Amino acid sequence: MLVASCGKKKCRNTGASTHVLPGTIIVTDAWAGYANLNQINNSVYQHYVVVHAHHFVDPVHGEVNTQTIEDVWMQAKRKLRYQSGTSRTLFASYLCAFLWRFCHKRHVFGQYLKLLSDVQYMTEVNQLIGNCFSIGLGDVC
């Protein structure tokens, strides 16, 4: 799920080209801003379109649908709507926090502890690398 700063075609394509890995299958609705997603970056994406006026699940390819993202977006809007003091400038961070919790909903506390452990480990690694450079061992590290 990407947060675009505007609704123009250029913004959507830029988001896809900088945040989506080549070879990714992208499923969208029929909004015109998504029309050329399969043509950007030398056609490195597969793009399927679900036209909600006709159906919500593609009758030929049953796995091509927007049900999951529509459901996650509905839950995010519901959660953020009831959160008092939601700031537009911080919306992307609220959405990231919601998605992290959503993806780890079965083991939030354990995943949070793992995240803290990973941050601590990376801090220690960065300090070690910094120490190597500060004493002239940058080539060895």
N, C-alpha and C positions, 0 to 999 in steps of 0.2 A: 504494500500500500504506500503510495507516494503522496506527499502533500505538495501540490503545485501552488506557486504564488499567484498564478493567474489562470484564466480559463482559455487562453489562446492556444492554437495548434502548436506554435513554436515551443511554448512552455512544456506541453505534454511530451513532445518528441525529445526535448533536451533532458527531461527527467528520465525517460526510458534509456536514452543512450548513455547516461552517466551512472545510473543505479541498477540496471538490469543486465545480467550476464548474457553474452552471446549464446544463442541456442535455446533461450528461454521461450516457452510457449506463453503468449499473452492472450488472455480472454477478456474482451470488453463488451460493452453495449454498443449501440450504433451511433453514438455521439460523433459528430463530424471531426472533432479534434483528434480522434483516435484513428482516422481513416488511413493514414500512411505509416503506421507503426511497423508494418512488415517491410517497408522500403528504406528505413533509416539504417545507417551504418552498414551499407551494402547488403541489406536483407539478412541480417544475422538473427532475426526473431521470426517465429511463426506467430501469426496473428489470426485469431478466430473471433468472429463477431456474433453476438447473440442479439437478435432484434426482438426486444420485449413485446412489440406489437404483434409478433407472430407466435413466439414461444419463449419460455424461460430456460429450457434445456434444448440444445441442438438435437433434432430428431435423428440425424445421421451419426453424429458423434456424441453419445450420451454424457461423456466426461467433459464436454465443452458446455459450461454454464457459468453464470455469475452468482449462483446461490450463496456460496461460501463468503465471498467478499461482500455481498449485499448484507448478509447476516452479521458479519463482523462490524461493518460500518454502522449498521443499525444499533448494535450493542455499544459501540464507541460513542455515537451521538447521544444515546440514552445516558450513559455514564457521565459524559462530559457536561451534559445539560444540567444534571443535578449537582454537579460539583460547583460549589459557590466560588465566585471570584475567578472564573475562567478568563484568562487574558488572551487576546488574539495574537500577541507577539510570542506568547509561550505555547501556542496551540500545538506546534510540531512536537515539543517535548512532552506535552500531555498525551498526545497520540502515541508517541514512542513508549511511554510508560504503560499506557493501556495495552498496547500490542505485546509488550514484554510479559505483563501479567497474564494476558490471554494465552500466549504460547506456553507459559509455565504454570497454568492454573492448577494442575494436579500436585505440583511440588514447589510452590512459590518460595517457601522458607528455605528449603534445601538449595534451590537454584540461586537464591539471594546470597546464601553463604558461599556458594561456589563462585559467584560473581565477585564477592569481596575478596576471596582467596586469590582469584585470578588478578585482581587489581593489585593486591599486596605483592604477588609474585612479579608482576610486570614492573612495579615500583622498585623492587629489589634488583631486578635485571637491569633496569635503566640506571640505577645508582652504581651498580657494578661496572657497567659500560662507561659511565661518566668518570668513575675512579680510574679506569684503565687509561682513558685519554688524559686525565689530569696529571698522571705520573709518567706519561710518555709511552705507554704500552698499547696505544691504539691499534697498531698493526698486529699485535699478538691476540687481542681480544677479538 
